[in-house]
Amino acid sequence: MKSPRATAAIGKTSLKNGDVFNFITQLFNPNEIKHLQIQGNINKIKTINNEKYYLNAQKILDNYVLVIKKIPYATNDISILPIVNPEKLISKISNLVLFLGVNNLKNTALSTLVNYINQKQIKRIAIIEEKINYLYKELQSIIDIFEHKGNEDNLIDTLKKVLNDEYDIIILSSNSLDKKIVKMVANYSSYKTFILNLGHDNIVSFYKEYKDISEDILKSLNIYITHKSIRNELHLLEIVFIDNKIKGLIKSEDHKAIREYIISIEESDTQTFNESIAYLVKTGKITKEEAIKYLSNLDEIEKSVKQEQQIEL
């Protein structure tokens, strides 16, 4: 059972030519080892010295590979996000909230917002995601995390279980969701608060995918937040509170008209990308010259984000 070329990876550290299989048998139980030998792959989360780790073991021909990755805690301060009034924002999160974006920083932004809620509000929060990205220390809130592992049946079973429990906020993360799941969420969000974290670059692309059930969605939609990044290190947020005019513009599928309208709104909690960029200048994260470049062409940020994603793939 020993593999002469087996590798164990812990973070970025590799241990070559070790007896990886014997190490694997110490981390996985006999049923999991049997699954590995038949299916060639096994994943689990294991607590080691009070820290949680992702374990992934693979069998490739007669070789074994083990990857161990520590799951980090969400510790970023809310100040990394360009939100003018974060406390006011979280006080207004209710019904259905969309968190949209396609870049690599989006999950960090959402975890920062969730951790801010954790610091400020007494809530019971359920997070359902394909793979756990962050852990949370229980401060003011109680946070339970569930993995659906990209399996739709598992996701639906978990969602039903969560809906039958007394959660104040349910966060559901996936690149894309089946329409029946989104419809279920929309219907329940009349008395439950949902945050849908989805892989759409803007509200119009989201609307087009779920146009068949748009009436259910728009009836309960309260806020949508679109996330972009600059240089894959700085956050930009557009935070839009829904009114009847916004609903009509979403239905028209005119993204430019939506952007023009939210810029024109006075005395509103809605926050534009322009205001996010101004926040970055005020906090010294970008120069005025950089701000002018980004303000003049927000669409270029969208294009660069898509290129970053293609490179990652």
C-alpha positions in Angstrom: 0.0 0.0 0.0 3.0 2.3 0.2 3.4 4.7 -2.7 6.9 5.7 -3.7 5.7 8.9 -5.3 3.0 9.9 -3.0 2.7 13.5 -1.9 1.2 15.2 1.2 0.6 18.9 0.9 0.0 21.1 3.9 -0.7 24.6 2.7 2.2 25.2 0.3 4.5 22.7 1.9 5.0 19.3 0.2 6.4 16.1 1.7 7.5 13.8 -1.0 8.4 10.1 -0.9 6.6 9.7 2.4 4.3 6.9 3.4 1.2 9.1 2.8 -1.3 6.2 2.9 -0.4 5.4 6.5 -0.9 9.1 7.3 -4.2 9.1 5.5 -5.4 6.1 7.6 -4.9 8.2 10.7 -7.1 11.0 9.5 -9.9 9.0 7.8 -12.1 6.2 9.3 -12.2 2.8 7.6 -15.4 3.5 5.7 -13.9 6.7 4.3 -10.7 4.8 3.3 -12.9 2.2 1.5 -14.6 5.1 -0.3 -11.2 6.5 -1.3 -10.0 3.2 -2.7 -13.1 2.7 -4.7 -14.0 6.2 -5.8 -10.4 7.6 -5.9 -11.3 10.8 -3.9 -12.6 11.7 -0.4 -13.1 15.0 1.4 -13.8 15.9 5.0 -13.4 18.6 7.6 -11.4 17.6 10.7 -10.7 19.4 13.9 -7.0 19.3 14.8 -5.8 21.1 17.9 -9.0 23.2 18.0 -8.5 24.3 14.4 -10.6 23.1 11.5 -9.0 21.8 8.3 -10.1 20.6 4.9 -8.7 17.2 4.1 -8.7 16.0 0.5 -7.2 12.5 -0.3 -6.9 11.2 -3.8 -5.8 7.9 -5.3 -4.1 8.3 -8.6 -3.2 4.9 -10.1 -1.1 3.4 -7.2 -0.2 6.7 -5.7 -1.9 8.7 -3.0 -2.1 12.5 -2.6 -3.2 14.3 0.6 -4.0 18.0 0.8 -4.6 19.7 4.1 -5.9 23.2 4.2 -6.7 25.3 7.3 -10.1 27.0 7.2 -9.6 30.6 8.2 -11.8 32.6 10.6 -13.5 35.8 9.3 -11.5 38.5 11.0 -11.5 41.4 8.5 -12.7 44.7 9.9 -15.7 46.3 8.2 -13.5 49.2 7.1 -12.1 47.1 4.3 -15.5 47.5 2.6 -16.5 50.9 1.1 -19.8 51.2 2.9 -20.7 54.7 4.0 -23.0 53.6 6.9 -22.5 49.8 7.6 -24.6 49.8 10.8 -27.6 51.3 8.9 -27.2 48.8 6.1 -27.3 45.7 8.4 -30.3 47.2 10.2 -32.2 47.2 6.9 -31.3 43.7 5.7 -34.6 41.8 5.5 -36.7 39.7 3.1 -34.6 38.9 0.0 -31.1 40.4 -0.5 -29.0 39.6 -3.5 -25.2 39.6 -3.3 -23.9 39.6 -6.8 -20.4 39.5 -8.4 -18.0 37.3 -10.3 -14.6 38.2 -8.8 -12.3 36.4 -6.4 -12.8 38.8 -3.5 -16.6 38.6 -3.2 -16.7 35.8 -0.6 -14.3 37.8 1.5 -16.6 40.8 1.3 -19.6 38.8 2.3 -17.8 37.1 5.2 -16.8 40.6 6.4 -20.4 41.8 6.3 -21.6 38.7 8.1 -18.9 39.1 10.8 -20.0 42.7 11.3 -23.6 41.5 11.9 -22.0 39.0 14.3 -20.4 41.9 16.2 -23.5 44.1 16.2 -26.6 42.1 16.3 -28.1 39.1 18.2 -29.1 36.8 15.4 -29.2 33.2 14.5 -27.6 32.8 11.1 -27.5 29.7 8.8 -24.9 29.7 6.0 -25.3 27.1 3.2 -22.5 27.0 0.7 -20.8 24.5 -1.6 -17.6 24.6 0.4 -16.9 26.3 3.7 -14.9 29.5 3.0 -14.7 31.0 6.5 -15.5 30.1 10.1 -17.0 32.6 12.6 -16.4 33.1 16.3 -19.7 33.5 18.1 -19.8 37.0 19.3 -23.3 38.4 19.4 -24.8 35.9 16.9 -25.0 32.2 16.6 -23.7 31.0 13.2 -24.2 27.5 11.8 -22.5 26.5 8.5 -23.7 23.7 6.2 -22.0 22.4 3.1 -24.0 21.3 0.0 -20.9 20.2 -1.9 -22.5 21.2 -5.2 -25.1 18.5 -4.9 -28.6 19.8 -5.6 -30.5 17.2 -3.6 -28.2 17.8 -0.6 -28.8 21.6 -1.0 -32.6 21.2 -1.0 -32.6 18.8 2.0 -30.4 21.3 3.9 -32.5 24.2 2.9 -35.7 22.5 4.1 -34.1 21.6 7.4 -33.0 25.2 7.9 -36.4 26.6 6.9 -38.0 24.5 9.6 -35.7 26.0 12.3 -35.7 29.4 13.9 -33.0 31.2 11.9 -33.1 35.0 11.5 -30.9 35.1 8.4 -30.3 32.4 5.9 -27.3 32.8 3.5 -27.3 30.6 0.5 -24.1 30.6 -1.7 -23.7 29.1 -5.2 -22.5 30.3 -8.6 -26.0 29.5 -10.0 -29.2 28.0 -8.5 -32.0 26.0 -10.1 -35.1 28.1 -10.6 -37.2 25.9 -8.3 -34.7 26.7 -5.4 -34.8 30.4 -6.1 -38.6 30.3 -6.3 -38.7 28.5 -2.9 -36.4 31.2 -1.4 -38.5 34.0 -2.9 -41.7 32.6 -1.5 -40.2 32.1 2.0 -38.5 35.5 2.1 -41.8 37.2 2.9 -41.2 36.2 6.5 -37.6 34.9 6.5 -34.5 36.9 5.6 -32.4 35.5 2.8 -29.1 36.6 1.4 -28.5 34.9 -2.0 -24.8 35.0 -2.9 -24.7 34.3 -6.6 -22.2 34.4 -9.5 -23.9 37.1 -11.7 -22.0 40.3 -12.7 -25.0 42.6 -12.3 -28.8 42.7 -11.6 -29.8 42.5 -15.2 -27.8 39.2 -15.8 -29.5 37.8 -12.7 -32.9 38.9 -13.9 -32.4 37.4 -17.4 -31.6 34.0 -15.9 -34.6 33.9 -13.6 -37.0 35.9 -15.8 -39.6 33.1 -15.7 -40.0 33.6 -11.9 -39.2 37.3 -11.8 -42.6 38.3 -10.3 -41.9 36.1 -7.2 -38.4 37.5 -6.9 -39.3 41.2 -7.3 -42.2 40.9 -4.9 -39.8 40.1 -2.0 -36.5 41.7 -3.2 -35.4 44.4 -0.7 -31.8 45.1 -1.5 -29.3 44.0 -4.1 -25.5 44.5 -3.6 -23.1 44.2 -6.5 -19.4 43.6 -5.8 -16.4 44.4 -8.0 -12.7 44.5 -7.2 -9.9 46.8 -8.2 -6.5 45.1 -8.8 -8.0 42.0 -7.1 -7.3 43.5 -3.7 -9.8 46.5 -3.2 -13.5 46.2 -2.8 -16.2 48.2 -4.7 -19.9 47.9 -3.7 -23.1 49.1 -5.3 -25.9 48.9 -2.7 -29.4 49.4 -4.1 -32.6 49.6 -2.1 -35.5 48.5 -4.2 -38.4 50.8 -5.1 -41.0 50.5 -7.8 -38.9 52.5 -10.3 -36.0 50.1 -9.8 -38.3 47.2 -10.3 -39.5 48.6 -13.6 -35.9 49.3 -14.8 -34.9 45.8 -13.9 -37.7 44.4 -16.0 -36.6 46.6 -18.9 -33.2 44.9 -18.7 -31.5 48.3 -19.1 -28.4 48.3 -16.9 -27.3 51.7 -18.0 -30.7 53.2 -17.1 -30.6 51.6 -13.7 -27.1 53.0 -13.0 -28.2 56.5 -14.2 -31.3 56.4 -12.0 -29.5 55.4 -8.8 -26.9 58.1 -9.3 -29.8 60.6 -9.6 -31.6 59.6 -6.3 -31.2 62.1 -3.5 -31.4 61.4 0.2 -31.4 57.6 -0.3 -29.6 54.8 1.4 -28.7 53.5 -2.0 -24.9 53.7 -2.6 -23.3 53.8 -6.0 -20.0 52.5 -7.3 -19.0 56.2 -7.6 -19.5 56.6 -3.8 -17.4 53.4 -3.2 -14.6 54.9 -5.3 -14.8 58.2 -3.4 -14.6 56.2 -0.1 -11.4 54.5 -1.3 -9.9 58.0 -2.1 -10.9 59.3 1.3 -9.3 56.4 3.1 -6.1 56.7 1.1 -6.5 53.4 -0.7 -6.4 54.8 -4.2 -5.3 58.2 -5.6 -7.5 60.8 -7.1 -6.0 60.1 -10.5 -6.9 56.4 -10.2 -10.4 57.3 -9.1 -11.0 59.5 -12.2 -9.9 56.6 -14.4 -12.3 54.1 -12.7 -15.1 56.6 -12.5 -14.9 57.3 -16.2 -15.1 53.6 -17.1 -16.8 51.2 -14.6 -17.4 48.8 -17.5 -13.7 48.3 -17.9 -13.6 47.0 -14.3 -16.3 44.5 -15.2 -14.2 43.3 -18.2 -11.0 43.0 -16.2 -12.9 40.9 -13.6 -14.1 38.5 -16.2 -10.5 38.2 -17.6 -9.2 37.5 -14.0 -11.8 34.7 -13.7 -10.8 33.1 -17.0 -7.2 33.2 -15.9 -8.1 31.5 -12.6 -9.9 28.8 -14.5 
